[in-house]
Amino acid sequence: MASEHATAGRTAAQAVIDALKELPITRASFLRLVAGVLLVIAVGPAFYRWIKGAFDTGGSSTAEYVANDGNRMLPPPAPLPDSAAVVGGGAKGNFRIYTVTEIPTFSSDTWKFAISGLVDKPNAWNWEQFLQMKRTVQVSDFHCVTGWSVYQCTWEGIPLKQLLAAAGVQASAKYVKFYSGDKVYTDALSLSQANGDDIMVAVLMDGKPIPQQLGGPVRLIVPQMYAYKSVKWLQGIELIEKEHMGYWEVRGYDNDAWVGKSNA
Protein backbone atom coordinates (compact mmCIF):
# COMPACT_ATOMS: atom_id res chain seq x y z
CA MET A 1 0.00 0.00 0.00
CA ALA A 2 2.82 2.40 0.94
CA SER A 3 4.60 1.51 -2.30
CA GLU A 4 1.47 2.29 -4.32
CA HIS A 5 1.09 5.64 -2.55
CA ALA A 6 4.73 6.54 -3.28
CA THR A 7 4.32 5.60 -6.92
CA ALA A 8 1.17 7.70 -7.21
CA GLY A 9 2.96 10.66 -5.61
CA ARG A 10 5.88 10.40 -8.01
CA THR A 11 3.56 10.13 -10.99
CA ALA A 12 1.51 13.17 -9.94
CA ALA A 13 4.61 15.26 -9.22
CA GLN A 14 6.30 14.35 -12.48
CA ALA A 15 3.12 15.17 -14.40
CA VAL A 16 3.30 18.74 -13.07
CA ILE A 17 6.98 19.06 -13.99
CA ASP A 18 6.36 17.64 -17.47
CA ALA A 19 3.52 20.11 -18.03
CA LEU A 20 5.82 22.98 -17.09
CA LYS A 21 8.28 21.81 -19.76
CA GLU A 22 5.68 22.18 -22.49
CA LEU A 23 6.14 25.41 -24.40
CA PRO A 24 2.86 27.10 -25.37
CA ILE A 25 4.11 30.19 -27.13
CA THR A 26 2.48 32.52 -29.62
CA ARG A 27 4.25 33.83 -32.70
CA ALA A 28 4.41 37.31 -31.16
CA SER A 29 5.94 35.97 -27.96
CA PHE A 30 8.41 33.89 -29.95
CA LEU A 31 9.56 36.92 -31.93
CA ARG A 32 9.90 38.87 -28.69
CA LEU A 33 12.05 36.15 -27.17
CA VAL A 34 14.26 35.94 -30.25
CA ALA A 35 14.72 39.71 -30.30
CA GLY A 36 15.68 39.73 -26.62
CA VAL A 37 18.16 36.91 -27.07
CA LEU A 38 19.80 38.60 -30.05
CA LEU A 39 20.06 41.87 -28.14
CA VAL A 40 21.80 40.30 -25.16
CA ILE A 41 24.14 38.28 -27.39
CA ALA A 42 24.98 41.31 -29.50
CA VAL A 43 25.66 43.88 -26.80
CA GLY A 44 26.44 41.75 -23.75
CA PRO A 45 24.87 41.79 -20.29
CA ALA A 46 26.59 45.00 -19.10
CA PHE A 47 25.31 47.12 -21.98
CA TYR A 48 21.89 45.49 -21.74
CA ARG A 49 21.70 46.54 -18.08
CA TRP A 50 22.66 50.07 -19.11
CA ILE A 51 19.81 50.17 -21.64
CA LYS A 52 17.37 48.97 -18.98
CA GLY A 53 18.55 51.70 -16.63
CA ALA A 54 18.47 54.43 -19.24
CA PHE A 55 14.79 53.84 -19.92
CA ASP A 56 13.79 53.01 -16.34
CA THR A 57 10.53 54.79 -15.42
CA GLY A 58 10.99 54.20 -11.70
CA GLY A 59 8.48 51.37 -11.40
CA SER A 60 5.20 51.32 -9.53
CA SER A 61 4.21 50.92 -5.90
CA THR A 62 3.33 47.51 -4.52
CA ALA A 63 -0.20 48.79 -3.82
CA GLU A 64 -0.71 49.42 -7.54
CA TYR A 65 0.35 45.89 -8.43
CA VAL A 66 -1.92 44.43 -5.73
CA ALA A 67 -4.88 46.50 -6.98
CA ASN A 68 -4.38 45.24 -10.54
CA ASP A 69 -3.72 41.59 -9.69
CA GLY A 70 -5.19 39.28 -12.33
CA ASN A 71 -4.77 36.05 -10.36
CA ARG A 72 -7.79 34.32 -8.84
CA MET A 73 -6.46 32.27 -5.95
CA LEU A 74 -9.08 31.20 -3.39
CA PRO A 75 -8.91 31.04 -0.50
CA PRO A 76 -6.29 33.75 -0.07
CA PRO A 77 -3.43 32.81 2.28
CA ALA A 78 -4.04 33.96 5.85
CA PRO A 79 -0.95 35.87 7.03
CA LEU A 80 0.95 34.93 10.15
CA PRO A 81 0.99 37.60 12.90
CA ASP A 82 4.44 38.99 11.98
CA SER A 83 3.42 39.08 8.33
CA ALA A 84 0.12 40.84 9.05
CA ALA A 85 1.98 43.36 11.21
CA VAL A 86 4.53 43.86 8.39
CA VAL A 87 7.45 43.56 10.79
CA GLY A 88 9.84 44.93 8.16
CA GLY A 89 7.97 48.22 8.15
CA GLY A 90 6.86 47.95 4.53
CA ALA A 91 8.88 47.61 1.33
CA LYS A 92 11.05 50.65 0.61
CA GLY A 93 11.26 51.35 -3.13
CA ASN A 94 9.40 50.42 -6.28
CA PHE A 95 9.52 47.19 -8.24
CA ARG A 96 10.12 47.28 -12.00
CA ILE A 97 8.45 44.61 -14.11
CA TYR A 98 10.73 42.61 -16.40
CA THR A 99 9.45 39.45 -18.04
CA VAL A 100 10.57 37.24 -20.91
CA THR A 101 7.00 36.13 -21.68
CA GLU A 102 3.52 37.55 -21.47
CA ILE A 103 2.58 37.82 -17.78
CA PRO A 104 0.59 34.67 -16.97
CA THR A 105 -2.63 34.53 -14.97
CA PHE A 106 -3.39 31.78 -12.47
CA SER A 107 -6.49 30.33 -10.87
CA SER A 108 -6.68 28.16 -7.77
CA ASP A 109 -8.95 25.80 -9.73
CA THR A 110 -6.10 24.60 -11.91
CA TRP A 111 -2.89 25.65 -10.11
CA LYS A 112 -0.47 22.89 -9.06
CA PHE A 113 2.91 22.82 -7.35
CA ALA A 114 5.34 19.90 -7.33
CA ILE A 115 8.73 18.70 -6.17
CA SER A 116 10.21 15.76 -8.06
CA GLY A 117 13.39 14.32 -9.50
CA LEU A 118 16.07 12.81 -7.26
CA VAL A 119 14.01 12.74 -4.06
CA ASP A 120 12.58 9.92 -1.98
CA LYS A 121 9.18 11.54 -1.49
CA PRO A 122 8.06 13.49 -4.56
CA ASN A 123 4.79 15.29 -4.11
CA ALA A 124 2.24 17.49 -5.84
CA TRP A 125 -0.12 19.96 -4.17
CA ASN A 126 -3.18 21.88 -5.22
CA TRP A 127 -3.66 25.41 -3.86
CA GLU A 128 -5.48 24.48 -0.65
CA GLN A 129 -3.01 21.74 0.13
CA PHE A 130 -0.09 24.08 -0.52
CA LEU A 131 -1.46 26.64 1.92
CA GLN A 132 -1.52 24.03 4.68
CA MET A 133 2.29 23.74 4.74
CA LYS A 134 4.13 25.40 7.62
CA ARG A 135 5.29 28.91 6.75
CA THR A 136 7.70 31.41 8.30
CA VAL A 137 8.28 35.16 7.99
CA GLN A 138 11.50 36.96 7.10
CA VAL A 139 12.58 40.50 6.22
CA SER A 140 15.02 40.84 3.35
CA ASP A 141 16.03 43.12 0.50
CA PHE A 142 15.45 42.50 -3.20
CA HIS A 143 18.20 43.45 -5.67
CA CYS A 144 17.91 43.54 -9.46
CA VAL A 145 21.02 43.13 -11.57
CA THR A 146 19.96 46.18 -13.60
CA GLY A 147 20.75 48.40 -10.62
CA TRP A 148 17.62 48.97 -8.54
CA SER A 149 16.62 47.54 -5.16
CA VAL A 150 13.59 47.29 -2.90
CA TYR A 151 14.46 47.18 0.79
CA GLN A 152 12.90 45.66 3.92
CA CYS A 153 10.33 43.44 2.25
CA THR A 154 8.40 41.26 4.68
CA TRP A 155 8.09 37.86 3.00
CA GLU A 156 6.05 34.91 4.22
CA GLY A 157 6.42 31.44 2.81
CA ILE A 158 7.98 28.02 3.09
CA PRO A 159 11.75 27.83 3.61
CA LEU A 160 13.21 25.99 0.64
CA LYS A 161 15.36 23.81 2.87
CA GLN A 162 12.16 22.71 4.66
CA LEU A 163 10.69 21.51 1.36
CA LEU A 164 13.92 19.74 0.44
CA ALA A 165 14.17 18.01 3.80
CA ALA A 166 10.58 16.79 3.61
CA ALA A 167 11.16 15.44 0.10
CA GLY A 168 14.24 13.47 1.12
CA VAL A 169 17.02 14.55 -1.23
CA GLN A 170 18.92 11.60 -2.66
CA ALA A 171 22.71 11.36 -2.53
CA SER A 172 23.03 11.68 -6.32
CA ALA A 173 21.27 15.08 -6.38
CA LYS A 174 23.64 18.03 -6.79
CA TYR A 175 21.42 20.85 -8.06
CA VAL A 176 17.91 22.23 -7.55
CA LYS A 177 16.11 23.32 -10.71
CA PHE A 178 13.15 25.71 -10.61
CA TYR A 179 10.32 25.95 -13.14
CA SER A 180 8.20 29.03 -13.72
CA GLY A 181 4.51 28.72 -14.49
CA ASP A 182 5.14 30.76 -17.66
CA LYS A 183 6.60 27.47 -19.01
CA VAL A 184 9.66 29.26 -20.36
CA TYR A 185 11.78 30.51 -17.47
CA THR A 186 13.99 28.18 -15.43
CA ASP A 187 16.92 28.62 -13.10
CA ALA A 188 18.91 26.55 -10.62
CA LEU A 189 20.96 26.60 -7.45
CA SER A 190 23.55 24.18 -6.22
CA LEU A 191 22.28 22.01 -3.39
CA SER A 192 24.49 23.82 -0.88
CA GLN A 193 23.18 27.21 -2.05
CA ALA A 194 19.58 25.98 -1.93
CA ASN A 195 19.94 25.06 1.75
CA GLY A 196 20.59 28.67 2.73
CA ASP A 197 18.56 29.86 5.72
CA ASP A 198 16.93 32.81 3.90
CA ILE A 199 15.82 31.13 0.66
CA MET A 200 12.05 31.00 0.59
CA VAL A 201 9.15 29.81 -1.54
CA ALA A 202 7.07 32.90 -0.82
CA VAL A 203 3.29 33.39 -0.92
CA LEU A 204 2.89 36.78 0.80
CA MET A 205 4.73 40.08 0.76
CA ASP A 206 4.06 42.75 3.38
CA GLY A 207 1.10 40.72 4.62
CA LYS A 208 -0.67 40.46 1.25
CA PRO A 209 -0.74 37.82 -1.50
CA ILE A 210 2.05 38.36 -4.00
CA PRO A 211 0.39 39.92 -7.04
CA GLN A 212 0.60 38.51 -10.53
CA GLN A 213 3.00 41.15 -11.86
CA LEU A 214 5.43 40.53 -8.99
CA GLY A 215 5.55 36.79 -9.60
CA GLY A 216 2.58 35.56 -7.56
CA PRO A 217 0.85 33.52 -6.43
CA VAL A 218 4.15 31.83 -5.50
CA ARG A 219 7.69 32.93 -6.21
CA LEU A 220 11.18 32.04 -5.13
CA ILE A 221 13.13 34.53 -3.01
CA VAL A 222 16.94 34.30 -2.95
CA PRO A 223 17.90 37.52 -1.11
CA GLN A 224 21.68 37.24 -1.40
CA MET A 225 21.59 36.77 -5.16
CA TYR A 226 20.34 39.03 -7.94
CA ALA A 227 16.64 38.72 -8.64
CA TYR A 228 16.91 36.69 -11.84
CA LYS A 229 17.53 33.77 -9.48
CA SER A 230 14.26 34.49 -7.63
CA VAL A 231 12.04 32.67 -10.12
CA LYS A 232 8.59 34.22 -10.57
CA TRP A 233 5.39 32.15 -10.81
CA LEU A 234 7.17 29.18 -9.28
CA GLN A 235 5.33 25.88 -9.70
CA GLY A 236 7.96 23.17 -9.96
CA ILE A 237 11.15 22.10 -8.19
CA GLU A 238 13.29 19.27 -9.54
CA LEU A 239 16.37 17.75 -7.94
CA ILE A 240 18.94 16.95 -10.62
CA GLU A 241 22.47 15.59 -10.87
CA LYS A 242 23.97 17.79 -13.59
CA GLU A 243 24.33 21.56 -13.53
CA HIS A 244 21.53 23.52 -15.21
CA MET A 245 22.10 26.93 -16.78
CA GLY A 246 19.04 29.14 -16.40
CA TYR A 247 17.31 31.44 -18.87
CA TRP A 248 19.63 34.42 -18.36
CA GLU A 249 22.76 32.43 -17.62
CA VAL A 250 22.84 30.94 -21.11
CA ARG A 251 22.56 34.53 -22.36
CA GLY A 252 25.64 35.78 -20.54
CA TYR A 253 24.75 36.31 -16.88
CA ASP A 254 26.66 34.66 -14.05
CA ASN A 255 25.36 31.37 -12.71
CA ASP A 256 26.53 32.32 -9.20
CA ALA A 257 24.63 35.60 -8.98
CA TRP A 258 25.84 36.89 -5.62
CA VAL A 259 24.88 40.53 -5.05
CA GLY A 260 27.92 42.76 -5.46
CA LYS A 261 30.20 39.88 -6.48
CA SER A 262 28.97 38.98 -9.97
CA ASN A 263 27.79 40.47 -13.27
CA ALA A 264 29.93 43.55 -12.72
C-alpha positions as CSV (number, residue, x, y, z in Angstrom):
1,M,0.0,0.0,0.0
2,A,2.8,2.4,0.9
3,S,4.6,1.5,-2.3
4,E,1.5,2.3,-4.3
5,H,1.1,5.6,-2.6
6,A,4.7,6.5,-3.3
7,T,4.3,5.6,-6.9
8,A,1.2,7.7,-7.2
9,G,3.0,10.7,-5.6
10,R,5.9,10.4,-8.0
11,T,3.6,10.1,-11.0
12,A,1.5,13.2,-9.9
13,A,4.6,15.3,-9.2
14,Q,6.3,14.3,-12.5
15,A,3.1,15.2,-14.4
16,V,3.3,18.7,-13.1
17,I,7.0,19.1,-14.0
18,D,6.4,17.6,-17.5
19,A,3.5,20.1,-18.0
20,L,5.8,23.0,-17.1
21,K,8.3,21.8,-19.8
22,E,5.7,22.2,-22.5
23,L,6.1,25.4,-24.4
24,P,2.9,27.1,-25.4
25,I,4.1,30.2,-27.1
26,T,2.5,32.5,-29.6
27,R,4.2,33.8,-32.7
28,A,4.4,37.3,-31.2
29,S,5.9,36.0,-28.0
30,F,8.4,33.9,-30.0
31,L,9.6,36.9,-31.9
32,R,9.9,38.9,-28.7
33,L,12.1,36.2,-27.2
34,V,14.3,35.9,-30.3
35,A,14.7,39.7,-30.3
36,G,15.7,39.7,-26.6
37,V,18.2,36.9,-27.1
38,L,19.8,38.6,-30.1
39,L,20.1,41.9,-28.1
40,V,21.8,40.3,-25.2
41,I,24.1,38.3,-27.4
42,A,25.0,41.3,-29.5
43,V,25.7,43.9,-26.8
44,G,26.4,41.8,-23.7
45,P,24.9,41.8,-20.3
46,A,26.6,45.0,-19.1
47,F,25.3,47.1,-22.0
48,Y,21.9,45.5,-21.7
49,R,21.7,46.5,-18.1
50,W,22.7,50.1,-19.1
51,I,19.8,50.2,-21.6
52,K,17.4,49.0,-19.0
53,G,18.6,51.7,-16.6
54,A,18.5,54.4,-19.2
55,F,14.8,53.8,-19.9
56,D,13.8,53.0,-16.3
57,T,10.5,54.8,-15.4
58,G,11.0,54.2,-11.7
59,G,8.5,51.4,-11.4
60,S,5.2,51.3,-9.5
61,S,4.2,50.9,-5.9
62,T,3.3,47.5,-4.5
63,A,-0.2,48.8,-3.8
64,E,-0.7,49.4,-7.5
65,Y,0.3,45.9,-8.4
66,V,-1.9,44.4,-5.7
67,A,-4.9,46.5,-7.0
68,N,-4.4,45.2,-10.5
69,D,-3.7,41.6,-9.7
70,G,-5.2,39.3,-12.3
71,N,-4.8,36.0,-10.4
72,R,-7.8,34.3,-8.8
73,M,-6.5,32.3,-5.9
74,L,-9.1,31.2,-3.4
75,P,-8.9,31.0,-0.5
76,P,-6.3,33.7,-0.1
77,P,-3.4,32.8,2.3
78,A,-4.0,34.0,5.9
79,P,-1.0,35.9,7.0
80,L,1.0,34.9,10.2
81,P,1.0,37.6,12.9
82,D,4.4,39.0,12.0
83,S,3.4,39.1,8.3
84,A,0.1,40.8,9.1
85,A,2.0,43.4,11.2
86,V,4.5,43.9,8.4
87,V,7.5,43.6,10.8
88,G,9.8,44.9,8.2
89,G,8.0,48.2,8.2
90,G,6.9,47.9,4.5
91,A,8.9,47.6,1.3
92,K,11.0,50.7,0.6
93,G,11.3,51.3,-3.1
94,N,9.4,50.4,-6.3
95,F,9.5,47.2,-8.2
96,R,10.1,47.3,-12.0
97,I,8.5,44.6,-14.1
98,Y,10.7,42.6,-16.4
99,T,9.5,39.4,-18.0
100,V,10.6,37.2,-20.9
101,T,7.0,36.1,-21.7
102,E,3.5,37.6,-21.5
103,I,2.6,37.8,-17.8
104,P,0.6,34.7,-17.0
105,T,-2.6,34.5,-15.0
106,F,-3.4,31.8,-12.5
107,S,-6.5,30.3,-10.9
108,S,-6.7,28.2,-7.8
109,D,-9.0,25.8,-9.7
110,T,-6.1,24.6,-11.9
111,W,-2.9,25.7,-10.1
112,K,-0.5,22.9,-9.1
113,F,2.9,22.8,-7.4
114,A,5.3,19.9,-7.3
115,I,8.7,18.7,-6.2
116,S,10.2,15.8,-8.1
117,G,13.4,14.3,-9.5
118,L,16.1,12.8,-7.3
119,V,14.0,12.7,-4.1
120,D,12.6,9.9,-2.0
121,K,9.2,11.5,-1.5
122,P,8.1,13.5,-4.6
123,N,4.8,15.3,-4.1
124,A,2.2,17.5,-5.8
125,W,-0.1,20.0,-4.2
126,N,-3.2,21.9,-5.2
127,W,-3.7,25.4,-3.9
128,E,-5.5,24.5,-0.6
129,Q,-3.0,21.7,0.1
130,F,-0.1,24.1,-0.5
131,L,-1.5,26.6,1.9
132,Q,-1.5,24.0,4.7
133,M,2.3,23.7,4.7
134,K,4.1,25.4,7.6
135,R,5.3,28.9,6.8
136,T,7.7,31.4,8.3
137,V,8.3,35.2,8.0
138,Q,11.5,37.0,7.1
139,V,12.6,40.5,6.2
140,S,15.0,40.8,3.4
141,D,16.0,43.1,0.5
142,F,15.5,42.5,-3.2
143,H,18.2,43.5,-5.7
144,C,17.9,43.5,-9.5
145,V,21.0,43.1,-11.6
146,T,20.0,46.2,-13.6
147,G,20.8,48.4,-10.6
148,W,17.6,49.0,-8.5
149,S,16.6,47.5,-5.2
150,V,13.6,47.3,-2.9
151,Y,14.5,47.2,0.8
152,Q,12.9,45.7,3.9
153,C,10.3,43.4,2.2
154,T,8.4,41.3,4.7
155,W,8.1,37.9,3.0
156,E,6.1,34.9,4.2
157,G,6.4,31.4,2.8
158,I,8.0,28.0,3.1
159,P,11.8,27.8,3.6
160,L,13.2,26.0,0.6
161,K,15.4,23.8,2.9
162,Q,12.2,22.7,4.7
163,L,10.7,21.5,1.4
164,L,13.9,19.7,0.4
165,A,14.2,18.0,3.8
166,A,10.6,16.8,3.6
167,A,11.2,15.4,0.1
168,G,14.2,13.5,1.1
169,V,17.0,14.5,-1.2
170,Q,18.9,11.6,-2.7
171,A,22.7,11.4,-2.5
172,S,23.0,11.7,-6.3
173,A,21.3,15.1,-6.4
174,K,23.6,18.0,-6.8
175,Y,21.4,20.9,-8.1
176,V,17.9,22.2,-7.6
177,K,16.1,23.3,-10.7
178,F,13.2,25.7,-10.6
179,Y,10.3,26.0,-13.1
180,S,8.2,29.0,-13.7
181,G,4.5,28.7,-14.5
182,D,5.1,30.8,-17.7
183,K,6.6,27.5,-19.0
184,V,9.7,29.3,-20.4
185,Y,11.8,30.5,-17.5
186,T,14.0,28.2,-15.4
187,D,16.9,28.6,-13.1
188,A,18.9,26.6,-10.6
189,L,21.0,26.6,-7.4
190,S,23.5,24.2,-6.2
191,L,22.3,22.0,-3.4
192,S,24.5,23.8,-0.9
193,Q,23.2,27.2,-2.0
194,A,19.6,26.0,-1.9
195,N,19.9,25.1,1.7
196,G,20.6,28.7,2.7
197,D,18.6,29.9,5.7
198,D,16.9,32.8,3.9
199,I,15.8,31.1,0.7
200,M,12.0,31.0,0.6
201,V,9.1,29.8,-1.5
202,A,7.1,32.9,-0.8
203,V,3.3,33.4,-0.9
204,L,2.9,36.8,0.8
205,M,4.7,40.1,0.8
206,D,4.1,42.7,3.4
207,G,1.1,40.7,4.6
208,K,-0.7,40.5,1.2
209,P,-0.7,37.8,-1.5
210,I,2.1,38.4,-4.0
211,P,0.4,39.9,-7.0
212,Q,0.6,38.5,-10.5
213,Q,3.0,41.2,-11.9
214,L,5.4,40.5,-9.0
215,G,5.6,36.8,-9.6
216,G,2.6,35.6,-7.6
217,P,0.8,33.5,-6.4
218,V,4.2,31.8,-5.5
219,R,7.7,32.9,-6.2
220,L,11.2,32.0,-5.1
221,I,13.1,34.5,-3.0
222,V,16.9,34.3,-3.0
223,P,17.9,37.5,-1.1
224,Q,21.7,37.2,-1.4
225,M,21.6,36.8,-5.2
226,Y,20.3,39.0,-7.9
227,A,16.6,38.7,-8.6
228,Y,16.9,36.7,-11.8
229,K,17.5,33.8,-9.5
230,S,14.3,34.5,-7.6
231,V,12.0,32.7,-10.1
232,K,8.6,34.2,-10.6
233,W,5.4,32.2,-10.8
234,L,7.2,29.2,-9.3
235,Q,5.3,25.9,-9.7
236,G,8.0,23.2,-10.0
237,I,11.2,22.1,-8.2
238,E,13.3,19.3,-9.5
239,L,16.4,17.8,-7.9
240,I,18.9,16.9,-10.6
241,E,22.5,15.6,-10.9
242,K,24.0,17.8,-13.6
243,E,24.3,21.6,-13.5
244,H,21.5,23.5,-15.2
245,M,22.1,26.9,-16.8
246,G,19.0,29.1,-16.4
247,Y,17.3,31.4,-18.9
248,W,19.6,34.4,-18.4
249,E,22.8,32.4,-17.6
250,V,22.8,30.9,-21.1
251,R,22.6,34.5,-22.4
252,G,25.6,35.8,-20.5
253,Y,24.7,36.3,-16.9
254,D,26.7,34.7,-14.0
255,N,25.4,31.4,-12.7
256,D,26.5,32.3,-9.2
257,A,24.6,35.6,-9.0
258,W,25.8,36.9,-5.6
259,V,24.9,40.5,-5.0
260,G,27.9,42.8,-5.5
261,K,30.2,39.9,-6.5
262,S,29.0,39.0,-10.0
263,N,27.8,40.5,-13.3
264,A,29.9,43.6,-12.7
